[in-house]
C-alpha cells in the first residue's frame, strides 16, 4: 500500500490525540451552543496547525501502527475492535515520508505515536528507530513530539529524550481506580507516571550535552474527560501535582466521545465546555500561581460551566477587597481577571514612569480592561467605565 494512503487511513482518528493544536477552546455560538471545529486543510494526511517553538507550524500527526494489543475501553485502536481496518508503517518508511514532506514544505514537525504490538519495549524501539533515521540519515532538524509507550524501560526514555523536542505519555485517567475503568491493562504508577518522573530526573541531574539540540525535551500528558465518572477535582489534583513535581509543560484534556464497537459506545459524550474549563484551570496552576484549594469546585467536585474559574475566584475574593494596580505585586496582578503575564509585565513597567489613574491609562499600555474594573482600584479609587465617546476622543 502507498505510504500516503496509509497516512490517510491513520489520520481518520488522529484528531482524538490533542498535541500542540493552536485552538484548545470550543467555538461557541451567541446562544451558548458549542459548535463543531472547522476541519483544517490537509488533515486528510494528518497535517495539523500546531504551536511549536513559539510559532505556528504544520506538523504531521501520525502513528506507526493502528494495531494494538491493549484493550482500552474508549480507544478506536483497541484490541478486539474488529470493525476497524489496521494500518502499519515501517520505521524506514515513516522516516522517509516525513523527510519528503518536510523537503516539500508541507510540514515542519512530527508527532509520532503507535499502537502497542509485541509489548511496550519492542514498540518503543520502533518509535526510536524512526526518529534516529530521521535525525541521522535525513538530517531532519524540525520539531519532534515522540510518544513514550506504556512498559518502555528507562534507557529507552533517556534515548527518546536525546532525540525529541517533546515527550508524552497519556495518563488518560487521574488515578488507579479510574484508569481500571477506562484502560484495565494499564498500570497507572509503574507504566504511566514513572516515565514522566524519569524525564524530570534527567533534567534535574544531567546536562543535555548528548541531545540533538542541546536541550532536554518538554513533557506533557493527556486525560480523557467524562468517560468513567471522574470529577474535575480528581483530574486537576493530578494535573497540579504533575506541574509542580514533574515540571510538565502542559496537561491536555480530551472530552470523551463514544466510539462504535467499544465497551463505552453507549456512554454519553462529555461537554467540550467542560474540557475548556479544565484547560483554564490548569493554566491557572501553570502560569498564575493558583492552587487546587483555590479552584471554585461545587459540592460534587466540578467547576462551573457558565463561568471561567479565574473570574469565579475573583468574585469571591476580590470584589470586596480589590487589588490596587499601582502597588500590587506581579503575583497579585495575575489574580485579576483580564490580566495575564504580558499585561502584568506592562503594568509593572509603566508604574516605574508614573501613576496609573484610570482605565484609559491601562488601555494605552495594552491592557484589556473589560473584565477587571470590579476587582481593582487605580490610585485608591474604583475605576469608572469609559464611555464610547471618551474612548473615541482619546484615540
Secondary structure by P-SEA (a helix, b strand, c coil): ccaaaaaaaaaccccccccccccccccccccccccccccccccccccccccccccbbbbbbbcccccccccccccccccccccbbbbbbcaaaaaaaaaaaaaaccccbbbbbbcccccaaaaaaaaaaaaaaaacccccccbbbbbbcccccaaaaaaaaacccbbbbbcccccaaaaaacccccccccccaaaaaaaaaaaaccccccccccbbbbbbcccccccccccaaaaaaaaaaaaccccccbbbbbcccccccccccccccccaaaaaaaaaaaaaacccccccccccccccccccccccaaaaaaaaccccbbbccccccaaaaaacccccaaaaaaaaaaaaacccccaaaaaaaccccccccccccccccccccccaaaaaaac
